[in-house]
Amino acid sequence: MLCPPPLRASRRTPAPRHRQASVVTGGSVSRVFPTVREVLALDPVRHGAPRLVAGEVGLDRRVRWVHVAEVPDIATLLGGGELVLTTGIGLPGDDAGLRAFIGDLAGVGVSGLVVELGRRYLDGVPRVMVAAAERHGLPLVELRRATPFVRVTEAVHALIVDAQLTELRATEEIHQRFTELSVEGAEPGEVVRQAAELSGCPVVLENLSRQVLAYDPVGENAELLLDGWEQHSRRIRADGRTAYDADRGWLVTMVGARGQDWGRLLLRWPPGGHLAGGPPPVPDSGRPAPVPATRRDVSTPAGRGGSPSAPPTRLTILVERAASTLALGRLIRRDAEGLERQLHRTLLTALLDHSWPVDEVALRARALGVALERRHLVGLVVRHRVDAAGGEPGHPGDAADHVPDAGPTWLRDLAEAVGQALREAGLTGLTSALDDQTVGVLLALPDAATEERALSAFAAALRRARPELAGRAEVSGRTEDAPGRRPGPGLLIAAGSGVGGLREARRSLIEARQVADAARRDRRDLPIFRLPHVGLAGLLHLLRDEPRVQTFVERQLGALLTYDAQHPREQLLGTLRAYLEQGRNKSAAASAAHLSRPAFYERLARIGRILNVDLDSVDACLSLHVALLALDAIRTS
């Protein structure tokens, strides 16, 4: 499928539709210059009744210049890319000389040879020239009528200059348009739309996981364009930062800045594609017949010739400029949001630490566009279910559940996701990281009646905003396993009790944090955890600083903790935890601990001896389980 409209001229300075254009790079002739096929379609050349007699395969060579020559050793004066015009007067008279003449021209990279008949050759060029040109793939054209060469050179050179000028206009339009988008802070979707509009080709923005972030099909069927996108995208080969995969028909460039790429921008340019309104139709010379029987008349166009498959250079400029705009926009948004989050964190910290009067917090929040007075306030905490540093050794699932990429980048991404979810859900509030593991939110609602609906909307928006941060994704109102992740949510959202004023907001935030800490090992898939959900774990978390609770833990588990400290390779506490969490089902616990049943039974027996308890006793196991929950609460304080 060919791309629709071409790159358009500036909206401020209308310009004619333009031809394919580029520059000379690395000593080769690129798309700024017309092809031999296009030159043969010009009126001054067509006036001479041109006839292609050899070298049809080279008709799409670029013509960098037109050179008139009547001497046999002209090749030494050429640099490649020239279309040579001659009457043949000075050419050698022997076959060997003619073969050498053609070979020399082909050797220096001449684009083609045009011979005017009538002075040296009356009925046609010698067969030996035709055979040599065909062998080298050098286009050889006869002009059967006298043709002023100066008109040909003027027309071709005007075509080249016009193409260069149009290329400059197109490039200027690209830079101007994307500079405006950068200054305006355009969203990624708008940048992609503008890139598609300027190129007339479908454009797709994807992340590094090949998930589509934005796209514009430019009139094509979007479902067909994106069907099986991840698999299709992974088959697109891109060697280098910007590359064209001719097999798949996609021009690809990386998107990122500061050495951190976060996506790819792809523009569809199918092999053989061309810009509508680009080069005019040129003669199709057809398949060459055996020499010398075929002498092809190209004075009348026979149809549209095939265009080179590589996209014009200006499309490469376009995708790279669009990618730069996307990267710059992300940096600007991150910097702006980073400053805003710093102010939000200052205010939340002031509330939690009582470092500022609540009236001062309210005033500064209102200046940030967050009204906290006369609002129903709800504290929220978002975190992963287990600490990023990893879970307790020996606890089944801890190794799989800990956050692999935890750190400032991970916490910043989570804070961004929370902010994005608030915006998507149409909610306002203060939000920032509270510590190395959690992001806090003080949600400001019109009244208490909207609390449950607002919390549900926020939870759903957070999973949509960053599905890679959640173990489960919401689809069409229901929760489904996210591809490639093990079941069970990766994020935990906890909410405190709603309060009627800013002076009580601290209590809601502290309660949300306590609920989040207490529920971090809870495997239930709840959209929002509240205080009633955490039960005994929540109570123990509230009492974690109580010396009598700590004494109880030490009395119940102290001997086992000491044993584990002396035998770090065994870690029997994890075995005990698996046994208790599986309801004292030894077979299930052995499976959860990834141990054989005999090995697991032997460990249980050793634990019983160390603690001097009967692990078949319900009362003893209940006490040990409460002690384990209390230990978790103490360790997360």
Buried (B, 14 or more C-beta within 10 A) or exposed (E): EEBBBBBBBBEEEEBEBBBBBBEBEEEEBBBBBBBBBBBBBBEBBBBBBBBBBBBBBBBBBBBBBBBBBBEBEBBEEBEBBBBBBBBBEBBEEEBEEBBBBBBBBBEBBBBBBBBBBBEBBEEBBBBBBBBBBBBBBBBBBBBBEEBEBEBBBBBBEEBBEBBBBBBEBBBBBBEBBBEEBBEEEBBBEBBBBBBBBBBBBBBBBBBEEBEBBBBBBBEBEEEEBBEEBEEBBEEBEBEEEBBBBBEBBBBBBBBBBEEEBBBBBBBBBBBEBBBEBBBEEBBBBEEBEEBBEBBBBBBEBBEBBEBBBBBBBBBBBBBBBBBBBBBBBBBEBEEEBEEBBEBBBBBBBBBBEEEBEBEEBBEBBEEEEBEBEEBBBBBBBBBBBBBBEBBBBBBBBBEEBBBEEBEEEBBBBBBBBBBBBBEBBEBBBBBBBBEEBBBBBBBBBEEEEBBEEBBEBBBBBBBBBBBBBBBBBBEEEEBEEBEEBEEBBBBBBBBBBBBEBBBBBBBBBBBBBBBBBBBBBBEEEBBBBBBEBBEEBBBBBBBBEEEEBBEBBBEBBEBBBEBBEEEEEBBBBBBBBBBBBBEBEBEBBBBBBEBEEEEBEEBBEBBBEBBEBEBEEEEBBEBBBBBBBBBBBBEBE
